Amino acid sequence: MKAKVIVTTNKNGDKIAEHAGHVRYFKIYEIDQTEGLTGSKIIKVEKEHTIHNLLHNPETNSEEHEILTGQILLTGGIGMGGIQKLAMLGVRAYIVEEKNPDEAVEKLIAGTLKAVDPRTIPHSHHHHGDHNCNGHHH
């Protein structure tokens, strides 16, 4: 079995980003059940292809979008609405405390990566216009 793990990251790919919605850099890992990690690459998406825009603007929600080709998303922070919407698109999102993307994926492969319950994290950031991240009033 092969899997693709997408990690929200900084430009250098060496730190897991805290807020999944507006991240433009992702480190994509290819994992094979027998071989373990088989490769990784860093991609930058256009502003209109951030996770926030993918989930809130259906016209940009393209099946071909690289983020949506992954089975697992690891991030430093994402709300319940984002987790649920990604799940409907076939991507399981997990909040992790791990700061290093490579170490997080190695722990995922080893079965030792701990996910954080998003309901235990205070959710606060700036909103724009009528936007509400809890999935209401769009």
C-alpha positions as CSV (number, residue, x, y, z in Angstrom):
1,M,0.0,0.0,0.0
2,K,1.2,3.5,-0.9
3,A,0.2,6.7,0.8
4,K,0.8,10.4,0.3
5,V,1.2,12.5,3.5
6,I,0.9,16.3,3.1
7,V,2.5,18.5,5.8
8,T,1.9,22.2,6.2
9,T,5.3,23.8,6.3
10,N,7.5,26.9,6.0
11,K,9.4,27.9,2.8
12,N,12.4,25.7,3.8
13,G,10.3,22.7,4.6
14,D,12.0,22.3,8.0
15,K,9.2,23.4,10.3
16,I,5.5,22.5,10.6
17,A,3.3,25.5,10.0
18,E,0.8,26.4,12.8
19,H,-2.3,27.4,10.7
20,A,-3.2,25.1,7.9
21,G,-5.7,27.4,6.2
22,H,-3.4,30.1,4.9
23,V,-0.2,28.1,4.4
24,R,1.3,28.2,0.9
25,Y,4.1,25.7,1.4
26,F,3.6,22.0,1.8
27,K,6.0,19.1,2.1
28,I,4.6,16.1,0.3
29,Y,5.9,12.6,1.4
30,E,5.4,9.4,-0.5
31,I,5.2,6.4,1.8
32,D,5.2,2.7,0.9
33,Q,4.1,0.2,3.6
34,T,7.0,-2.1,2.9
35,E,9.7,0.4,2.1
36,G,8.8,3.3,4.4
37,L,9.5,6.8,3.2
38,T,10.2,6.7,-0.5
39,G,10.5,10.4,-1.3
40,S,9.5,14.0,-0.5
41,K,9.2,17.3,-2.2
42,I,8.2,20.9,-1.2
43,I,5.5,22.7,-3.2
44,K,4.2,26.2,-3.1
45,V,0.6,26.8,-4.0
46,E,-0.9,30.0,-5.3
47,K,-2.9,32.1,-2.8
48,E,-6.2,30.9,-4.3
49,H,-5.2,27.3,-3.7
50,T,-4.6,27.6,0.1
51,I,-6.6,25.1,2.1
52,H,-8.8,28.0,3.3
53,N,-9.7,28.9,-0.2
54,L,-10.1,25.3,-1.3
55,L,-12.7,24.7,1.4
56,H,-14.6,28.0,1.2
57,N,-14.6,28.5,-2.6
58,P,-16.0,25.4,-4.3
59,E,-14.9,26.7,-7.8
60,T,-11.3,26.3,-6.7
61,N,-11.9,22.9,-5.2
62,S,-10.3,21.0,-8.0
63,E,-9.9,17.3,-8.0
64,E,-6.5,17.7,-9.5
65,H,-5.3,19.9,-6.6
66,E,-2.1,18.4,-5.1
67,I,-3.2,18.9,-1.5
68,L,-6.3,16.8,-2.2
69,T,-4.3,13.9,-3.6
70,G,-2.9,13.1,-0.1
71,Q,-4.6,10.7,2.3
72,I,-3.2,12.4,5.4
73,L,-2.6,16.1,6.3
74,L,-0.3,16.9,9.3
75,T,-0.4,20.5,10.6
76,G,0.2,22.6,13.7
77,G,-3.4,23.9,13.7
78,I,-6.7,23.5,11.9
79,G,-10.3,24.0,13.1
80,M,-12.9,21.3,13.3
81,G,-14.7,22.7,10.2
82,G,-11.5,22.3,8.2
83,I,-11.0,18.8,9.5
84,Q,-14.5,17.8,8.6
85,K,-14.5,19.3,5.1
86,L,-11.1,17.7,4.3
87,A,-12.5,14.4,5.5
88,M,-15.4,14.7,3.0
89,L,-12.7,15.2,0.3
90,G,-10.9,12.0,1.4
91,V,-8.1,13.7,3.4
92,R,-7.7,12.9,7.1
93,A,-6.2,16.0,8.9
94,Y,-4.3,15.7,12.2
95,I,-2.9,18.4,14.4
96,V,0.5,17.5,15.7
97,E,2.8,19.0,18.3
98,E,5.8,17.8,16.5
99,K,7.7,20.8,14.9
100,N,9.9,19.0,12.4
101,P,8.0,17.6,9.4
102,D,10.5,14.8,8.7
103,E,10.4,13.6,12.4
104,A,6.6,13.8,12.3
105,V,6.3,11.6,9.3
106,E,8.9,9.1,10.7
107,K,6.8,8.9,13.9
108,L,3.6,8.4,11.7
109,I,5.3,5.5,9.9
110,A,6.4,4.0,13.2
111,G,2.9,4.4,14.7
112,T,4.2,6.7,17.5
113,L,2.9,10.1,16.3
114,K,0.4,11.7,18.7
115,A,-2.4,13.8,17.3
116,V,-3.9,16.7,19.3
117,D,-7.7,16.9,19.8
118,P,-8.6,20.2,17.9
119,R,-11.4,20.9,20.5
120,T,-8.8,21.4,23.2
121,I,-7.0,24.2,21.3
122,P,-8.2,27.8,21.7
123,H,-9.2,29.0,18.2
124,S,-8.3,32.7,17.6
125,H,-7.2,34.5,14.6
126,H,-8.3,37.5,12.5
127,H,-11.4,37.1,10.4
128,H,-12.1,38.9,7.2
129,G,-15.6,40.3,6.5
130,D,-18.4,37.9,7.2
131,H,-16.2,34.9,7.3
132,N,-16.6,32.5,10.2
133,C,-14.2,29.5,10.4
134,N,-16.7,27.4,12.2
135,G,-18.5,26.7,9.0
136,H,-21.5,29.0,9.6
137,H,-22.7,32.1,7.6
138,H,-20.8,31.7,4.4
